[in-house]
């Protein structure tokens, strides 16, 4: 199951809009297919994704969490559902 957030364009404006918090994020293609699911401090992760993300990634969506344990748990839960 994907994150229940709307897609945003994967560009510098998304990096600027991301809160400086831990979160789980998905990178998707133009059709909304999830290409990658990761977690980390959102602005840092999205900067890397804009520059080095998977080929075809044009969209991003995220969900913030409070702790590293929550991020790992949410990411694992969503990875299972994607597989």
Secondary structure, 3 states (H helix, E strand, C coil): CCCCCCCEECCHHHHHHCCCCEEEEEEECCCCCEEEEEEEEHHHHHHHHHHHCCCCCCEEEEEECCCHHHHHHHHHHHHHHHC
